[in-house]
């Protein structure tokens, strides 16, 4: 079946982005990329992807704006409360056995999951001996994550999720509200390192006890999913834990044998014991 002009232009745009900016979207799921690039074309008033490519390559600031379309920035605190409840009940008791903890939140977006985990760890008395690596490829998203400021009209949903996730305190204990926004406590950020990292091109940077990468792999093709899961396997310590999104699975992955189900219904896995 011949490629459409749009498909040809998309392949050229992704290659141009990789060569010019060293961001590799070539292994992202095509259906999702089509939707996001069409939205970007409307935003940039471009009739074709070739026009968009010209702007991205030649206009300062255009790529940073496009990056917000190519990376998914939709999340909320304690998203899927059952996942966090399972972490609290099933994973935290085992994490307590480590003298210090390192946790990797891959694809952290604007930081909602990072602060959720920091709050959960504080409630369980583990934050003071924890270090959370929060990584993403989008520099603007990382800046928003590090700021820890969210629109106040989102806080009601965050609060409900926190309660359903087994929260032992009030979410309001962790933020200050003013001018329509909620700023989360700086003491939470003292235990977080925000850093640029690409699952498509970068390598493992630390040994960790827990990796949480939720609702990221669904935007990758199979080869890139396998690469990311290989990074998580290599980063995790002996019998470490991996959390994925509710629509993600290790089934059919080249790395499936490296993990065993731990809380199957919440997509929490444990690194398999080495033979």
Secondary structure, 3 states (H helix, E strand, C coil): CCCCHHHHHHHHHHHHHHHHHCCCCCCECHHHHHHHHHHHHHHHCCCCHHHHHHHHHHCCCHHHHHHHHHCCCCCCCCCCHHHHHHHHHHHHHHHCCCCCEEEEEECCCCCHHHHHHHHHHHHCCCHHHEEEEEEECCHHHHHHHHHCEEEHHHHHHHHHHHHHCCCCCCHHHHEEEECCEEEECHHHHCCEEEEECCCCCCCCCCCEEEEEECCCHHHECHHHHHHHHHHHHHHEEEEEEEEECCCCCCCCCCCHHHEEEEEHHHCEEEECCCC
